[in-house]
Amino acid sequence: MPSGSIGDHLRTPPVARAITSPWTWALAAGGAVVGFLAGGPLGAVALGALAGAARVGVAGLKRPARPRIDPFTLGEPWKRLVQDALQAQNRFADIVRAARAGPTRERLDDIGGRIAEGVEDAWAIGQAGGLLTDARRRIDVTQLQRRIAEARGDDGDGGETAAALQAQLDSASRLDATIADARDRLRLTTARLDEAVVRAAEVAARAGDPAGLEALGSDVELLVQDLEALRQGLDEVDRPSPGTA
């Protein structure tokens, strides 16, 4: 996601660990001793605080590690879709590396950062899609339909048993719709990523095309936002438990 303010970086877990770390306090104490010898009590306070702050500041500058993306841990179609997104990101990075140094390359590099974030969302979507697909496979629709028919034959309207079985059947239908929607939207997004790579190559070849560069940046931003929205939507899906069916 986009970089936050300095204050945001100072509210991260690494900073919290740095503040409470014995090494931070040892560094501050060591700085205080040196400061006292060099400039008396005031020097001790200043240098000790500076030493401790330096350690905390370095922790604040560390960026969270990017997730390791391994499409081969996924089943189809998610594996291929995440592979396509990852390959598009790599091709875009190659274009940035080959571009001449200057404002165009810097802007392309920024856009590439957003693409990397979008690919992370695509990876999360692929993982969620795989879980949904696995959950759907556990629902035996044919068996449910047979049991519903039996329940309704036993007591006329089927009663609570038929209603419970029908709820599972409805869940299967919703999963089918959710999986198909996620698959189609992710496929469309990877196609748009491929298009962005082609446009990036054109922009890099025409370094004096700020309008084309900004249009590319805007389109990539919308693309990444779509991926983020899809990921968040899948996070909120009520996945059935393995024993539902």
N, C-alpha and C positions, 0 to 999 in steps of 0.2 A: 504494500500500500504506500501512498505518498509519504515522504518523510515528514515527521512532525516537528514541532518547535523544540528549542533547546530544553524547555521545561518538560516536554513529553519524554525526551530521552533520559532525563534525570529521574523519571518516575518508573523506570524499568526494573525488572528483577535483578539484572546484573549490578545496577547501582545500589539497590537495597543490600545485596550481599556484600558489596564493596564497603558500604558504610558500616556494617556490623562486623566486618572481618577483623580478626586480631591483627592481620598483616597491615591493615589500614592504620590501626591505632599504634602498632609498633613503628610504622613509618613516620607517623606524626610525632611520636615520642622521640625517635632518633633525630628528626628535624629540629625538635625543640632543644635538644642537647647541643646540636651544632649551632643553632641560633643563639643560645645563651652564651656560648663561648665566644661567638663573634660579636654579639651586640647586646648582651645583657638580657634581662627579662622580656623586654619588648621584642627584641629580636627572636627570642625563643618562641614566643607566642606566634609571631608572624610566620616564621619559617616552619613551625610545626603545623600550623593550619594550612600553609601552602602545600606541604608534603602530602597531608591527608587528602586535601582537595584534588591534588593531581591524580591520586589513585582513583578517586571517585569519578573524576572527569574522564579518565581513560575508559572506565567501565561504561560511562554514559555514551561514549562514542561507538562502542561495539554494536554492530547491527545483529539482529536475530539471524541465526543460521537458516538458510533456505531449505525447505524440505527436499529430501532425495526423491526424485520422481522416477519410478520404475514401472513403465507400462506393462511389462511382462508378468507382473503380479496380478493383472486384471484379466478377466475373461472378455470375450467378444460381446458386443461391438466396442466396448470401452477401451480395450487395449489399443485397437487401431486408431480410434479417435484421439486418444492422448498422445500416441506416437506421432500422429499428424501435427498436432499442436506443438509438440516438442521439436519436431523437425523444422517447422516454420520459424520457431524462435531461434534455432541454431543458424538457419539461413539468414535471418535478419541480423544476427550478431556478426556473421561473416561480412555482410554489406557494411556495417558500421566500422569494422576493423579495416576494411579496404578503402573507406572514404578518406579524402584529404582532410587534414587537420583544419579546424575552423568552426565557425558557428553552425554550419549545416551538420557536421559530424557530431557536435555537442548536442544538438537538438535530436538527431537520430538516436544518440545514445540514451537520452532521456526517454524517448518513445520506446526504445528497446527495454528499458527498465519496467515500463508499464506492461509491455508484452510478457515479460517474465512473470509479473504478478498475475496476469491473466492465465498464463499456462499453469501456475500453481492452483488457480481456481479450477481449471480444466481437470487437473489431477484429482482435486477433491471431488469434483463432479463424477469423474470416472469411478472413484472409490465408492461414493454414495450409490451410483448407478449399479455397481456390482453387488452391493448389499441388497438393494431393492430387487435385483434380478434373482439373487439367491432366495430371498424371502418368497418371491412369487413362485419359484419352482417347488416350494414346499406345500403349496396349496393345490390339492388335487381337485380340479373343478369337476371332472367327471364323477368322482366319488361323492362330492358334495351334492351334486344334482340328484344322484341316485338316493342319497340319504334324505334329502328334502322330500322327494317323491314318496319315500317309504313313510316318513313322519306324517305327511299330509294324508296318506292313505289310512294311517292308523286311527287318527282322531278327527278326520274331516278337514279342518282348517290348518292343521299342522301344529298349532300351539306354540309354546315357547321353544321347543326343540327345533322346529322348522325355522323359527325366527332367528335363532342363534346360528344355524347353518347358513341361512340366507345372508346374514351379516358377513360371514366369512367369504361367501361368494361375491358379495358387493365389494369387499376389500380387494379381492383378486382383480375385479374390473378396474378399481381405482389405481391399483398398482400397474396394470397394463397401460392405462392412460398416462400415468406419471412417467413410467419408463420410456414410452414412445416419445413423449414430449421432450424429455431430457436428452434422449438420443438425437432427435431431429435438430434441436437447438444447438447441441454441441457440434453436430456435423456442419451446420450452417456457419457456426463461429470459426471452425477450423478452415473452412473455405474462405471466409473473410480474412483470416490470418494469412493465408497463401496470397490473397490479393494484396494485402498490405506489404508483403515482402517484395512483390513485383513493383509496386509503387515506390517503395523505399529505394530500390535499385535505380529507378528513373530519377528520383529526386537527388540521389547521391551523384548521379552523372551530370545533373544540372545544378551545380552548387548555388547558382544565383536565382533560385525559384522559391522565395520565402512563402508565397501563397500556397504552392503545392505542398511544402513542408508542413505548414500549419494545418492544411486540410487533412493531411495524413495523420497528424497528431490528434486532431479532433475525432476522426473516424476510429482510430485505435482506442481512444478514451471511451467512446461509446461501446465499442466491442468488449473492452475489459469490464465496463459497468454491467453489460448484459451477462457476462460470465459470473460476475460477483452476485448478481441478483438470482441467477439460476442456482448457484451454490447455496445461497442462503435459503432459497425455496426448498431445496432438497434436504437441508439441515432440519427443516421444520416438518418434514413428512413423518407421519405417524407410522413407523415401520412395524408390521406385525411381528410378534415373537416367533421363534422357530417352531413352537408347539401349537400355533394357532389352528393349523389345519388338522 
